[in-house]
Amino acid sequence: MAVQEAKRAYSVAEVAAMLGLQKQTVHLALRRQELPSFRVGGKVLVPRQAVERLLEGGKTATDNYAMTAD
């Protein structure tokens, strides 16, 4: 069995759970562009780097989040 790589992006529900917030609060932050996101099909995803930066107390909205391999 292969070792699973860390996720590169999280769903709104996953971000809400990590931050201890309601999904509606995360959606509000996305609409206000306080947290970067992108869509794949109909699913909204938040880059892992953005979540990590937010958890570290850093800025999120003005930072650049390229989807690069770590």
N, C-alpha and C positions, 0 to 999 in steps of 0.2 A: 504494500500500500504506500502511495506517495505521501510525502509530508505536505500538508495544506499550507499554501502561502497566505500571508496576512491579506485581508481584503483591501482593495485599493479605494473603495467607496462604500458608503453605508446608506441604507434606506432611511427615510424620515423616522420610522418606528425605532430603528436601531439607534439613531442619534438621540431621539427623545429618551430612550432607556438609559443610554450612557450618561446623559446630562441630568437625568432625574426630572425631566420636563414632560408636559403633555405634547402630543403630536401637533395640536393646534398652535402651540407656542413656537415649535420649530418651523411650521409652515409660515407663521407670521414673520419670523426672522428671515426666512427665504424670500418672502414677498418684499420685505424692506431692504433686501440685498445686504443683510448683516452677516449672511453665511452664504458662501458660493454653492452652487448646485448645477447639475446638468440632468438631462432626461435621456433615458434609454427606453425606447418605445413609450409607454405611458408611465414609466416608473421614474420618480425623482430620486436622484442620488447625490450624496454630499461627499466630496473627496476626503479620504482619510486624513490627509495633511491638514485640511481645514479643521477637522474635529480635534486633532491632536493640538493644533495651535490654540484653539479655543480652550481646551482643557488646561493648557499651560498658562492661560491668562493673557495670551497675545491677541493681536488684532486679527480679524478674519476678512472683512469686507474689502479692504484695499490690497490685500496680498494676492500674489499670483499663485495659482495651484495647477501646475502642469501635472498630468497623469504620467509620471515617470516611474520606472522600476527602481526600487531601493536596493 
